[in-house]
Amino acid sequence: MNTDQPSSADQAPETSPDEHIDAREVEILDLADVPAQEIIFRSIVVLMSAAAEKLGLSDDDPAESPHLDLDESRKLITSLAGLVAGSAEYLGPQAGVVRDGLQGLQRAFRESSAFPDEPGEGPGEKFTGPVY
């Protein structure tokens, strides 16, 4: 018996190219129907939520959070600030709320840091200006 060849039970069923839909194609098809403003807001929410987690803000004592990671939160906050600055004209009346949320994360970062950055040097401040 030759063990180099998989048995017919081990082989995946054959499908035609028409039957196979890649997961990325489904996502693209779904995104094609979503307005740009909604995609921007979804991206903002994901970045804000991830930054808050990396700052330990979901725990009772952020300083003791096992999720606290200032390096990761810096990257997320800076990316968020770039997105907010670049898309402000598309955010409509929600722009102020988004900016307030971003500044709250920037302040939380400053408070979490043992050696706070100089004003204007904190995460995302090259896009937002100094946060005190």
C-alpha positions in Angstrom: 0.0 0.0 0.0 1.4 3.4 -1.0 1.1 5.9 1.9 2.5 8.8 -0.2 -0.9 9.4 -1.7 -3.8 10.7 0.4 -6.8 8.4 0.4 -10.0 9.6 -1.2 -11.4 10.3 2.3 -8.5 12.7 3.0 -9.0 14.7 -0.2 -11.1 17.9 -0.2 -14.2 17.7 -2.4 -13.6 19.3 -5.7 -15.4 22.6 -6.4 -15.6 24.6 -9.6 -14.2 28.1 -9.6 -17.8 29.4 -9.7 -18.6 27.7 -6.5 -15.7 29.1 -4.5 -16.1 32.6 -3.1 -13.1 34.0 -1.3 -13.9 35.6 2.1 -12.2 38.8 0.9 -14.5 39.0 -2.0 -17.5 38.7 0.3 -16.1 41.5 2.4 -15.5 43.7 -0.6 -19.0 43.1 -1.9 -20.4 44.1 1.5 -18.2 47.2 1.7 -19.2 48.3 -1.7 -22.7 48.9 -0.4 -21.6 50.9 2.7 -21.3 54.7 2.5 -17.8 56.0 3.0 -18.8 58.0 6.1 -19.9 54.9 7.8 -16.7 53.0 7.0 -14.7 56.0 8.4 -16.8 55.9 11.6 -16.4 52.2 12.0 -12.6 52.6 11.6 -12.6 55.3 14.2 -14.6 53.2 16.7 -12.2 50.2 16.2 -9.1 52.4 16.7 -10.6 54.1 19.8 -11.7 50.8 21.3 -8.3 49.2 20.7 -6.4 52.2 22.1 -8.6 52.2 25.2 -8.0 48.5 25.8 -4.2 49.0 25.4 -4.4 51.8 27.9 -6.1 49.4 30.4 -9.2 51.7 30.5 -11.6 48.7 30.5 -10.2 47.6 33.9 -11.0 49.1 37.3 -7.3 50.0 37.8 -5.8 50.8 34.4 -2.3 50.9 35.9 -2.6 47.2 36.9 -4.4 46.1 33.7 -2.8 43.1 32.0 -3.7 44.8 28.7 -1.7 48.0 29.4 0.7 48.5 26.6 1.8 52.1 26.0 3.8 51.3 22.9 0.8 49.7 21.2 -1.6 52.4 22.4 0.8 55.1 21.0 0.6 53.5 17.6 -3.2 53.2 17.7 -3.7 56.8 19.0 -1.4 58.2 16.4 -3.2 56.3 13.6 -6.6 57.4 15.0 -5.4 61.1 15.1 -4.3 60.8 11.4 -7.6 59.4 10.4 -9.6 62.0 12.3 -7.5 64.9 11.0 -7.7 63.5 7.4 -11.4 62.9 7.5 -12.7 65.7 9.7 -14.6 67.3 6.8 -16.6 64.1 6.3 -17.5 63.6 10.0 -20.2 66.2 10.0 -21.7 67.2 13.4 -20.0 64.2 15.0 -16.5 65.6 14.4 -16.5 67.3 17.8 -17.5 64.2 19.7 -14.8 62.2 17.8 -12.1 64.9 18.6 -13.2 64.8 22.3 -12.8 61.1 22.4 -9.4 61.3 20.8 -8.2 63.9 23.2 -9.5 61.8 26.1 -7.3 58.9 24.9 -4.3 61.3 24.5 -4.8 62.5 28.1 -5.1 59.0 29.4 -1.9 58.1 27.6 -0.1 61.1 29.2 -1.5 60.1 32.7 -0.4 56.4 32.2 3.1 57.3 31.2 5.8 57.3 33.9 7.7 59.8 31.7 5.1 61.9 29.9 6.0 63.3 26.5 6.5 67.0 26.1 3.4 68.8 24.9 3.2 68.3 21.1 5.2 65.1 21.2 2.6 62.8 22.5 0.7 60.2 20.4 -1.1 61.8 17.5 -0.2 65.4 18.6 1.6 66.0 15.3 -1.9 65.9 13.8 -4.0 67.4 16.6 -1.6 69.9 18.2 -0.5 69.7 21.9 -2.8 68.1 24.4 -2.4 69.1 28.0 
